[in-house]
């Protein structure tokens, strides 16, 4: 008997009428039908699934309507040149690293980067120097880059060709990017930014500024994460001073094309064009309305026992105002960091919300992340408030130790990641791993920040952290049945 498991599964999911406080930004299509321009696109999506016929331009040699749309994108964000990415931010991260760095170059990279950045480093045979992330232990969240560590890394690696920064992080926290850019440029280093969650930045004064206008050289933004655009769509922007010659642009053009499908989706491209148009025509007004809703319900939720929506005052608490180690950060206030009191579980709260049809972006031991867009209604915010108010706190209580942090010194680099690709490996029990070289990333999720990278030496501090995650039944990528994969020397 013929079946449609994927079709039936998606239809069933849609019929459950969930409320989406997660990606994608169009919130189950509402971002398209909210405007007359978007509604027309929505009605014609399937009819617009065409190929490169006469009159609709060619993605790989844009001279007509695609080029015009990308020029409008560039003008809106303030870049020298912008690209539509039909293979997601992953292809953009790969393209920007491949176009800037040569094999063997040294690269300074934030520890909190997306895995596509690390994949590009391996594929291009680069030599990474990692930046520490700073943590707020009171609320169990990664805050930013450790400023003191950043200055030391810059001073000790002036031969590095560039830096990769995440802006914002998954929690919506933004490092002082302009200061980082100014320091890096002083030493002739390019600043590449994974701004996957920041495509809406700069649309109104209450939001952080977009990374290009803060001086970054190359920026990748996921259109689908926060904007009314289809999943797998993203933007790539080039800053005014990033490239000085046509040959550098040609190199980037090559990698963008090489890492993209030869059958680009016009549905993807038209949704990206619409997302830019939406921000330009409606964005300021609609985002201000959203921010007012976020503020109104933040106040209401903060009056419910056991819950707190964190703001920058909270995030900068607990001695995080130390100018030597901490940047002045900003926060994307169109998302909630919904924190639970000590003794309660963010994971259990997330499950409770999902049982009540509220789809959240992610959870960790003490927090649930909810991502909003202008297409979330006040009725949905009110429903969230009512569900939280009715939450039986005993049902989300936990006996597990929540105080697991990665604020230790980074491990010693013995081999660069690309050097381990052809090395023999073997699995050994965790308790025997001290002093060995890891062959894999070991990544507790959340927060998704590697505690050890391929080529780094496993030390006692790392093992203690791993064991704490295991005791608390947390997910750790790179650990299999109590074993770690090491280089067989």
N, C-alpha and C positions, 0 to 999 in steps of 0.2 A: 504494500500500500504506500502510495506517495505521501511524503510529509514535507512540511515547511517549518522546521524547528526554529530557525532564526526569525523568520517572518512572524510566526505565531508567538514566539517569545517576546518580540518587540511590541507586537500589538497588545499582548496581555499587559505588558509593563505600562504602555500608554493608557490603557483602560483603567488602570489603578488610580489615575488622576493624582499623581504625586506633585508635591510642591518642590521646585528646584532651587535650592540655595547652593548650587554647585555649577560647574561648567556643563554645557556651553552657555555663553552669555546671552543668547537669544531666548533662553528659558522656554524650551519646548515650542519654539516657533513664534512666541508672542512678540519678539523683537522685530519680526518682519511685518506682522499684521497691525502694528501700532501706528504706522504711517501709511499714507496713500502710496508713496513710492515703494515702500517695502511690501505692501500688500500685492501690488502689481507683479513684483518679482516673485513673491511667494506663489502666486497663481500660475506663474509661467516656468517654475523651476525645471520640471521634467522636459518641457518643450525646449528649454534652453540648454539641454544636455546635447551639445553639438560638437563637431570637430572643426578643424581650421579650413572652413570653406571661404570662398571669396566674400570679402566685406566684413569679416569678424577678426581679422588680424591673426598673428602667429606668436604665441607665447615666447618661442625661442628666437624670434627675430622681430620684435615688436616695433611696428612703424605706424600703426593706426590707432584703433580704439583702446587697445591694451596699453600702448605707450602713453596715450592721453590720460588714461585712468591712473597710471603709475606716476605721471607728472603731477596730477592733482594730489595724490597721496604724499608725494615729496613736499609739495608746497604746504600742505596742512601740518605735517609733523616738523617741518623746518630742516629737512635734510638736503644734501646736495643731489642725491639720487635715491630712489626707493624701488623696491621690487615686491611683487606679489609672490608668495611662496605657496605652491600647491602640494608640497610634501611636508608641510608643517614646520614648526620651529626647529625640529631636528635637522632638516636640510639646511636651514639658515645658519645654525651653529657650526655645522660642518663646513659650509661654504666660507664663512668669515674666518675661521681658523686656517683653512687650507689656503686662502688667498693672502693672508698676512704673514704666515710663518713658513720658513723653509725647513726641510728635514734637519734635525739636530739642534734647532733653536731652543733656547730656554724660554719658558713661559711661566708667569706667575698666575696662579689660579686659585680662586676661592674654593675652600673645601666644600661649600654648599652648592656646588654646580650640578646641573642636570647631567645624566649619564652620557648624553650625546656629546657633551664637551670632552668628557674623558675618552669616549670612543674616538673622537677626532685627534686627541693627543696621541693615542696609540697608533692610529692609522698614519699619521704624519710623522711619527717617530720623534716627538718633541720631548724636551726635558722639563717636566713640571716641578715648580717650587710652590708649595701649598701655603695658603693663608688660613690662619685659625679663625674659627667663629667663636663669638662670645655668647654666653648663655645667662639667662636670668633664672636663678634657681628657685626664686619664690613662686614663679608661675610656670616653671618647666618649659621654657621656650628659647629657641635660638634667637638672639637679638640682632647681631650684626657681625661685621669683621672686627677682630681685636686690633685696635688702632696701634698699640705699641708693637705688636707683632708685624703689622703691615709696614711700619716705618723701618723696622729692623730688616725685614725681607727686602724691601726696596734698596736700602743702603748696602746690603750684602750681595745684591744680585743686579748691579747696574748694567750688566751685559744682557739682561733679559730684553726681549724684543717687544713684549706686550703683557697686558694683564687682562684676565677675564673675571668679571664681576656679575653677581646676580642681583637684579634690582627690579622689583622688590623680591624678598624671599617669600616662601609659601604662606607666611603669616601676614603678609602685607607690609612688613617693616622695610624701610628704605634707608640704606646707608647714605652719608653725605657724599653723594657721587661727584658733585662739582669739585670738592676738595681733593678727592682721590684722582680725578682727571688732571687737575692742576699739578699735583705732585708727580704723577706719572709722566706728563708731558715735559716737565722740567728735565727729566732724564731721557727724553726721546722715546718713551714707550707708548705704544698705542693702547687705548682702553676699549676692549670689546665687552659688550653688555648683553647678557641674557635677560631681557625684560619681558619674558613670556607673559607675566601677569600684569604688565603695565601699559597695555595698548590704549587705555582710556586716560592715562595720566596727562595732565595739562589742560584738559577740556574745561576745567573751572578752577578758580583760585583755591578752593578748599582741598584739592587733590595735589599730590606731589607733581612736580614738573616732569615732562617726558625726558628720557635719557639723552636724546639727541640735542635738545635745547640746553642741557647741562654740560655739553661739550664732549660727550662720548664720540668715539671715532666710528664704530660700527655697532648697530643695535638690532637685535632680533626681538620681535613682539608676536605673540600668539594672538591673532585676531579673534579666534573662536573662544578664548578663555573668558573674556569680559565683554566682547562686542557682539552685535547681531551678525554673525558670520558663521559659516558651516565649520564643523569639526575638521581639522587637518588644514586649516588656513592660517597663514602668518604673513608678517611683513618683515622686510630687511631694509634697514636705512643706513646710508653712508653720510657721515658728518662732513662738514665743510673742509676740514684739514686732514682727513684720513688719507686720501690719495693725492699725489701731486702730478701724476702722469696718466696719459690715456692707457698705457700698457697695464697699469695697476687695475684700472677699471675693467679692461679686457680680461684680465686674469680672474677677477671676481665674476664677470659675466659668464666665463667658461664654467666655473664651479657651480654657480646657480643653475645653469642649464644642465650640466652633467649630473647633478644630484636631483634633478626633477624628471618626472615622467615625460616621455615624448608624446603622450596623449593627455595633455593638461585638461582638467575639468573646467569648463566654462561656468558650471554651477558654482564651483569654488571661487573663481575669479569675480563673477558678478556679485557674490555675497561679500567679498572683500571690498569691492568698489562701493557697495551699498553701506557697509559699516563705516567707511570713511565719510561718505555723504551724510550718514546719520549723525555722526559726531559733529560735523561741520554745521549742519542746519539745525539740529535739535539738541545736540549734546549738552551745551551749557545749561539750558533751561531744565532739561530732564535730569541731569546729574545733580543739580542743586535740589530738585524735588526729592530725589533719592536720598541725598545726604540728610535732608530734613527728616525723612522717615527713619533713617538709621539712628539719628540723634534722639528722636522721640521715643523709639522703642528700646534704645540702649538705656535710657533713664528708667523706663518701666521694668525692664528685665533686671536691672541692677537692684530693684526693690524686692525681688524674689529671693527668699533665703536659699543659699547654696550656690548662687550663680553670679557671675560678674563679667560684663563686657570690658575687656582691657583697652586702655588708651595709652598714649605715650607717657603720661605721668606714671602709670603702673609699670610700663616696660622699662623706663629709665630709673626705676626704684632700686633699692638694695645696693647702694654704692655704685650704681651704673652711671653716676654723674661724674666719674673720675675722668678728667679730660685727657689723662695720659693713655688710657686704654679704650676709651669709648668715643665714637663719633656722635655728633648731634644728628639723630635720626628723625625721620618722618614716618607717617603711617597712612596707608590707604584705608580711609574710613568708610569705604563702600563694602567692606567685609567685616565680619565679627570674629574676634578671638573670644569665644565663649568659654570662660574659665570656670571650673568647678572647685569648690573648697577642698582643701587637703583631706584625704580620706575617702574621696569620691573619684570615680573613674570617668575620664573623657570618652573612652571607648564604649563604656556601658551607656553613657548619655547619648552617644551617636546612634547606638542600636535602638534605644528608646525612641529617638526622633524618627528614625527610619520606619519603625513599627507604626508610627503615627503619620506616615506618608510624607515626612520632611526629609528630602535628600540633601545630605551635607557633603561638603567637599572632602574633608578628612577629619581624623581625630588623633589625639595622642593621649598620654596618660592623664593629663589634666585639662585638655582643651579640645574644643570642637571648632572647626573653621567653617564658616558659612560665607559664600561669595554671592553678593547681590548685583543686580544690574537694574537699569531704569524700567525693566519689564516685570519686576516683582511689584505686586500691588500692596496697598495698605492692608487689605483683607488677609493677605498671606503673612505679613508681619504680625498682625493681630492674632492669627492662628498660631504662629510660633510662640507668641507670648502666652497664650492660653494653654498650649501644650506644656510649656515649661512650668507654668504655675501649677499644673495638675501633676507634675512629675513626682512620683513617690521616691523621695531621696534614698530611702533604705534600699531600693532596687538598684541603685547605681553606686552603692558603697563598695569599697574595695579594701582588702587587707594588705595589698601589695605595696612595696616600697616604691614611691614615685620619684625619689631623689636620685635619679640616674643622670649624670651629666658628662659631657665630653669636653670639659674645660681643662683637660690635661695637655701636656706638651705633645706636639706631633711626633710620631715615631721617626726613626732614622731611615733615610732612603738608601738602600743598598744597590738596587737596580732600578732603572727607569721602566715604566710599564711596558713599553714596546720590547724591551730586552727579555721579558719573560715569555714572550709568545712562543718561542721555539725551545724553551727549557722543559726538561722532564719534570713532572709534578707527581706528588703523592698525597694521600689523605692521612692525617694523623689525629689522634684524640686531642681535644682542646688542652687538656692538662699537660701534654707533652710539647706544646707549640712554642714555648718561650725560647727566644733566640733564633728561631727559624724565619725565613723570608716568605711572606704571604704571596701566593700566586693569584689571589682574587681580591676584589673589594669586599670588605665586611661592613655592611650598612644596616644599622638598626632603623626600622621604619615603623612610624615616624621617629625622628624628624627627617630621615633620609640623608644624613650627613655621614660620609664614610669615617669610621674610626680607624680603619687601616686601608691602604691602597696597595695594589700589586707592586711588588718590589720593595715594600717597607718591612722592617724587622719587627716581629711580634714581641712586645715586652710585657712585663708583669702587669703594668697599669692597664694595658689593652685587655689582657686576659681577665683582670678583675672586672672591667666594665662589661665584657662579653658575658661573664658568669652572672652579673647582676641582671642583665637583660633576660638571660635564660631562666633564672629564678623567678622573675616577674612575668614569665610567659610572653615576652615581647617578640615580635617578628624580627629576625636578623638574616638578611640576605648574605649568602656566603658561608653560612654554617649549615652543615647537613648531618643530621643524626649525631650531633656531638663532635663532629670532625671538622678540621680546617684543611684546606688544600694549600700545600707549601711547595716551594722549589726543592727539587730533589738534588741536593749538591753532594 
